[in-house]
Amino acid sequence: MKKWIIISIVILVVGVIVVLNVFQKKEKAIQVQATKVKLSTIESKVSASGTILPVVQVDISANVAGEITKMYIKEGEFVNKGQVLAQLDKVRYEAELDRANSAYNSRKASLKLTKKELKRSRALYKAKNISESQLDQIVANYEIETNNLEQAKASLDQAKDNLSKTTIFAPISGTVIALRKEQGEIAMGSTFQADIIMSVGDLTQMEVEVEVNENDVVEVSIGDSVEIEIDAIPDTSFKGVVTEIAHSAITSGAGTQESVTNYNVVVSMLEIPTQIRPGMSAAVEILTDRKTNVIGVPIQCITVRSERMVNKKSMKKKANFDKKKYKMKKNDVVSDKSSGYQMYTKEKMLEVAFIIVGDTVKAVPVEIGIASEDLFEITSGLSVDDLIVTGSHQALSRDLQTGKLVEKQENGGNNKFNNRKKRR
């Protein structure tokens, strides 16, 4: 009787152990969303913001000082090249012209008299009635008067030029986009420091000046297509093209952790709406690359895993392995040539995607090409129609490993996650 009791107890214990082992080995499936890999068109873009300006804009200032006695135009008015824009007080300059003209006429008369004297003196010298030194003196006087006349002529020309500059003409055809001074104000007329009276721009040719970060500007090229969005004209985009890329940097916060280095990029607008105004804010998307019929996967599908690079014949399993002998340091790889064993201490970080095989997943290392806002180009590692895991974020970032049991949810990858920062 005792024998059967003991046997029953042993069978019961063994059964409990077996059941516990079965339940312990049973793995709970991870809930995931998935979608099939397919061919896509991927566009890599660089975004930036800036200001709309005319391609041709001229700041007009006075070259001579004076009060603005007449302003013939208003801001926003279209003007033709050569049209009179403003008039400065010219009384002083007319007086200077009169003085210069009088001085010129006086020098002209004096030269005429000296010339006659020189002619008579040469005749007297030929008749030996005056000495050579006397003739030389008269010749010198003639040359002096000639130079004086040239100086008087230069002063007269300058006086005429100054008077002409009191009338301000339009240097180009365009629209008056800014009036800095009004009638009755004084124009300083400095040659070295412009005292701007107004600005005229050709609004038929517009461009957007943007600042592009140093990490992105290397991808931008002359001739790249651009989509332009103007803040003042919502829900509409306009076409443009990159025409200039600066070679000098614009650095803010130099020497600090907040240091930012940008480069000016000029985008010529191919479409110019009538509502546009200089100075408006605009955002641009520069198309730097475009690929069609390539494997593209949602950005959130790609994650990072570490792979411990341990050879199948690991030195860790060798009792006679001596780290000091090999002087191993972090991230070293050493080998024992006599036995063929290798030891890796480095962990390599891989970009991987998880594909579903049956009811498990497999981590597949991938190589990434260009990126759009929501897709990565996969140049190797995946094939069309592979079933790729798209979520959840926790599953992709932490839970999933090769061989893990998974269960596909019904929404099949419609959820969007931002698993990792977009690479450009």
C-alpha positions in Angstrom: 0.0 0.0 0.0 2.8 2.4 0.9 4.5 1.5 -2.3 1.5 2.6 -4.4 1.2 5.8 -2.4 4.8 6.6 -3.1 4.4 5.8 -6.8 1.3 8.0 -7.0 3.1 10.9 -5.3 6.1 10.6 -7.7 3.8 10.5 -10.8 1.9 13.6 -9.5 5.1 15.5 -8.9 6.5 14.6 -12.3 3.2 15.7 -13.9 3.2 19.0 -12.1 6.8 19.6 -13.2 6.0 18.7 -16.8 2.9 21.0 -16.8 4.9 23.9 -15.3 7.7 23.5 -17.9 5.1 23.5 -20.7 3.6 26.7 -19.4 6.9 28.3 -18.8 8.1 27.6 -22.3 4.9 28.9 -23.8 5.7 32.4 -25.1 3.2 35.1 -25.4 2.9 36.5 -28.9 3.7 40.2 -29.5 1.0 42.2 -31.1 2.3 43.9 -34.3 1.1 45.7 -37.4 2.6 44.8 -40.7 2.4 45.6 -44.4 3.9 44.1 -47.6 7.0 45.7 -49.1 6.3 47.3 -52.5 8.0 49.5 -55.1 7.6 53.3 -54.5 8.7 56.7 -55.8 10.9 58.4 -53.2 11.7 62.1 -53.3 14.5 63.5 -51.1 13.9 67.1 -50.1 15.6 69.8 -48.2 13.3 72.3 -46.4 14.2 75.9 -45.6 12.5 79.3 -45.1 13.3 82.8 -46.2 12.1 86.1 -47.8 10.7 87.0 -51.2 12.7 89.7 -53.0 12.8 91.1 -56.5 15.7 89.7 -58.7 16.5 93.3 -59.6 16.1 96.0 -56.9 17.7 99.4 -57.0 18.1 101.6 -53.9 18.0 105.2 -55.2 19.9 107.9 -53.3 21.0 111.5 -54.1 24.6 112.2 -55.1 24.3 115.8 -54.1 22.8 117.3 -51.0 19.6 119.4 -51.0 16.0 119.7 -50.0 13.5 117.5 -51.8 11.3 120.2 -53.4 9.1 117.8 -55.4 8.2 114.1 -55.2 6.6 113.0 -58.5 5.7 109.4 -57.5 4.0 107.4 -54.8 4.9 104.1 -53.2 3.5 101.2 -55.2 3.5 103.2 -58.5 5.0 101.7 -61.6 7.7 103.8 -63.2 9.6 103.6 -66.5 13.3 103.8 -67.0 14.3 107.5 -67.3 11.2 108.8 -65.7 11.6 111.8 -63.3 11.1 110.6 -59.7 12.0 113.6 -57.6 13.5 117.1 -57.7 16.0 118.6 -55.3 16.5 122.3 -54.6 18.8 123.5 -57.4 19.3 127.2 -56.6 22.8 126.7 -55.1 23.9 124.5 -58.0 22.6 126.9 -60.6 24.7 129.6 -58.9 27.8 127.4 -58.9 27.2 126.7 -62.6 27.0 130.4 -63.3 30.3 131.0 -61.5 32.0 128.2 -63.2 30.8 129.4 -66.6 32.1 132.9 -65.9 35.5 131.6 -64.8 35.6 129.4 -68.0 34.8 132.4 -70.2 37.4 134.5 -68.5 40.1 131.9 -68.9 39.1 131.5 -72.5 39.5 135.2 -73.2 42.8 135.3 -71.4 44.1 132.3 -73.4 43.0 134.0 -76.6 45.0 137.2 -75.6 48.1 135.2 -74.7 47.9 133.3 -78.0 48.0 136.6 -79.9 50.9 137.8 -77.8 52.8 134.6 -78.5 52.2 135.1 -82.3 53.6 138.7 -82.2 56.5 137.6 -80.0 57.6 134.9 -82.4 57.6 137.5 -85.3 59.7 139.9 -83.1 62.1 137.1 -82.2 62.5 136.2 -85.8 63.3 139.9 -86.5 65.7 139.8 -83.6 63.8 142.5 -81.7 63.4 140.4 -78.5 65.7 137.9 -76.8 65.1 134.1 -76.7 64.5 134.3 -72.9 61.7 136.8 -73.5 60.1 134.5 -76.0 60.4 131.6 -73.6 58.6 133.5 -70.9 55.7 134.2 -73.3 55.5 130.6 -74.4 55.3 129.6 -70.7 52.5 132.1 -70.1 50.6 130.6 -73.0 51.0 127.0 -71.6 49.8 128.3 -68.1 46.7 129.9 -69.6 46.0 126.7 -71.6 46.1 124.7 -68.3 44.0 127.2 -66.5 41.3 127.0 -69.3 41.3 123.2 -68.9 40.8 123.5 -65.1 38.0 126.0 -65.7 36.4 123.6 -68.2 36.6 120.7 -65.6 34.9 123.0 -63.0 32.2 123.9 -65.4 31.5 120.3 -66.3 31.4 119.4 -62.6 28.9 122.2 -61.9 26.7 121.0 -64.8 26.9 117.5 -63.5 25.9 118.6 -59.9 23.0 120.6 -61.3 21.8 117.6 -63.4 21.9 115.4 -60.3 19.3 117.5 -58.5 16.8 115.8 -60.8 16.4 112.1 -59.9 15.5 109.7 -62.7 14.4 106.0 -62.6 17.4 103.8 -63.4 15.2 100.8 -64.3 11.5 100.1 -65.1 9.7 98.7 -62.1 7.6 99.4 -59.1 8.4 101.8 -56.3 8.5 99.4 -53.4 9.6 101.8 -50.7 9.7 105.5 -50.1 12.2 106.5 -47.4 11.9 110.3 -47.6 9.1 112.8 -48.3 8.9 116.1 -50.0 10.5 118.8 -47.8 13.1 116.5 -46.3 16.8 116.8 -46.8 18.8 114.4 -49.0 22.3 114.2 -47.6 23.9 113.4 -50.9 26.9 111.4 -49.6 28.9 109.6 -52.2 30.4 107.1 -49.7 27.3 106.5 -47.5 24.0 106.2 -49.4 21.1 108.2 -48.0 18.3 106.2 -49.7 15.3 108.1 -50.9 13.4 105.2 -52.5 13.7 101.7 -53.8 12.5 100.5 -57.2 12.2 96.8 -58.0 11.2 94.7 -61.0 8.3 92.6 -59.7 8.1 90.6 -62.9 11.1 88.6 -61.7 11.1 87.4 -58.1 13.3 85.1 -56.0 13.3 83.6 -52.6 16.4 83.9 -50.4 16.6 81.1 -47.8 19.2 79.9 -45.3 20.0 76.2 -45.6 21.8 74.3 -42.8 25.3 73.1 -43.5 24.3 69.5 -43.2 21.7 69.9 -46.0 23.4 72.4 -48.3 25.8 69.7 -49.6 22.8 68.0 -51.1 21.6 71.1 -53.0 22.6 71.8 -56.6 22.1 74.5 -59.1 19.0 73.7 -61.1 17.2 71.7 -58.4 13.4 71.9 -58.6 11.7 73.7 -55.8 8.2 74.0 -54.4 7.5 77.3 -52.8 4.8 78.0 -50.2 4.0 81.7 -49.4 2.6 82.3 -45.9 0.2 85.0 -47.2 -1.2 82.7 -49.9 -2.1 79.5 -48.1 -3.0 76.1 -49.7 -1.1 77.0 -52.8 2.4 76.1 -54.0 4.5 77.6 -56.7 7.4 76.3 -58.8 10.9 77.5 -58.6 14.5 76.5 -59.3 17.8 76.9 -57.4 19.9 79.6 -59.1 22.6 80.5 -56.5 24.3 78.7 -53.6 26.6 80.8 -51.4 30.1 79.8 -50.6 30.5 81.9 -47.5 28.8 80.8 -44.3 26.4 82.6 -42.0 27.3 81.6 -38.5 25.3 82.5 -35.4 26.3 81.7 -31.8 29.9 81.0 -32.8 31.9 79.3 -30.1 28.8 78.2 -28.1 26.8 75.0 -28.0 24.0 76.8 -29.9 26.3 77.6 -32.8 24.5 77.2 -36.2 26.0 77.5 -39.6 23.8 78.2 -42.6 24.4 79.1 -46.3 22.3 81.4 -48.4 20.5 79.7 -51.3 18.6 81.7 -53.9 15.5 80.2 -55.5 14.2 81.9 -58.7 10.4 81.8 -58.9 9.0 80.4 -62.1 5.4 81.3 -61.1 4.7 84.7 -59.8 1.2 85.4 -58.3 -0.3 88.9 -58.6 -0.7 89.1 -54.8 3.0 88.8 -54.1 4.9 91.5 -52.3 8.6 91.9 -51.6 9.5 90.9 -48.1 6.8 88.2 -47.7 7.8 85.1 -45.9 8.1 81.8 -47.8 9.0 78.2 -47.2 10.7 76.1 -49.8 11.2 72.4 -50.4 14.2 71.7 -52.6 14.0 68.4 -54.5 17.6 67.0 -54.2 17.0 63.5 -55.5 14.1 61.4 -56.9 14.0 57.7 -57.5 11.2 55.6 -59.1 10.4 51.9 -58.8 12.6 51.3 -55.8 11.9 49.5 -52.6 10.5 51.9 -50.1 9.4 51.3 -46.5 7.8 53.6 -43.9 10.4 55.3 -41.8 9.2 53.8 -38.6 9.9 50.3 -39.8 13.7 50.8 -39.6 15.2 50.5 -36.1 18.6 49.7 -34.6 19.8 46.6 -32.9 23.3 45.7 -31.5 24.9 42.5 -32.7 27.5 40.9 -30.5 30.1 39.6 -33.0 31.1 36.4 -31.3 32.7 33.6 -33.4 31.2 30.1 -33.1 34.6 29.0 -31.8 34.7 31.6 -29.0 37.8 32.0 -26.9 35.5 32.6 -24.0 35.0 28.8 -23.9 38.7 28.1 -23.9 39.9 27.4 -20.4 43.4 28.4 -21.3 42.4 31.8 -22.8 44.3 34.6 -21.1 43.1 38.2 -21.7 46.4 39.6 -20.4 48.3 37.5 -22.9 46.4 39.1 -25.8 46.2 42.5 -24.0 42.5 42.9 -25.1 40.9 46.2 -24.8 37.4 47.5 -25.5 36.3 47.0 -29.2 39.3 44.7 -29.9 39.3 41.7 -32.1 42.0 39.0 -31.5 42.6 35.5 -32.7 44.6 32.5 -31.7 46.1 31.3 -35.0 47.2 27.9 -33.6 43.6 26.9 -32.6 41.6 29.1 -35.0 39.6 30.6 -32.2 38.6 34.3 -32.3 37.3 36.7 -29.7 35.3 39.8 -30.5 34.7 42.4 -27.8 33.0 44.9 -30.2 29.3 45.3 -30.6 28.2 46.5 -34.0 25.0 48.6 -34.3 22.9 47.6 -37.3 19.9 49.2 -39.0 17.4 46.4 -39.3 13.8 45.7 -40.4 11.7 42.9 -39.0 10.0 40.6 -41.5 7.3 38.1 -40.5 8.1 34.5 -41.2 5.3 32.2 -40.2 4.4 33.2 -36.7 7.8 34.6 -35.8 9.9 37.6 -36.9 13.4 37.9 -38.2 15.7 40.9 -38.0 17.1 41.7 -41.4 20.0 44.1 -41.7 19.3 46.7 -44.4 21.1 49.4 -46.3 19.3 52.8 -46.6 19.5 55.1 -49.6 17.6 58.4 -49.9 14.7 59.4 -47.6 11.5 61.3 -48.1 9.2 62.6 -45.3 7.7 59.2 -44.7 9.7 56.6 -46.7 13.2 55.1 -46.7 14.7 53.7 -49.8 16.1 50.2 -49.1 19.0 49.3 -51.3 19.6 45.9 -49.9 18.1 43.5 -47.3 14.4 43.4 -48.4 12.5 42.2 -51.4 9.1 43.1 -52.8 6.2 41.3 -51.0 8.2 40.7 -47.8 5.8 41.2 -44.9 7.4 43.9 -42.8 6.5 45.0 -39.3 5.4 48.6 -39.1 4.5 48.9 -35.4 4.0 49.3 -32.6 6.7 51.7 -31.5 7.4 49.7 -28.4 7.6 46.4 -30.3 10.0 47.8 -32.9 12.2 49.8 -30.5 12.4 47.2 -27.6 10.5 44.0 -27.8 11.2 42.4 -31.1 14.1 40.0 -31.6 14.7 37.3 -34.2 12.6 34.3 -33.4 10.0 36.1 -31.3 6.4 35.0 -31.7 4.1 37.7 -33.1 0.5 38.1 -33.9 -0.6 40.5 -36.7 -3.3 43.0 -35.7 -6.2 43.7 -38.0 -5.2 47.3 -38.8 -2.1 45.9 -40.6 0.2 48.9 -40.3 -2.2 51.8 -40.7 -0.8 53.3 -37.4 2.0 55.8 -37.8 4.9 55.9 -35.5 8.1 58.0 -35.4 10.5 55.4 -34.3 13.7 57.2 -35.3 14.7 60.6 -36.6 14.6 60.9 -40.3 18.0 60.7 -42.0 18.9 63.0 -44.8 
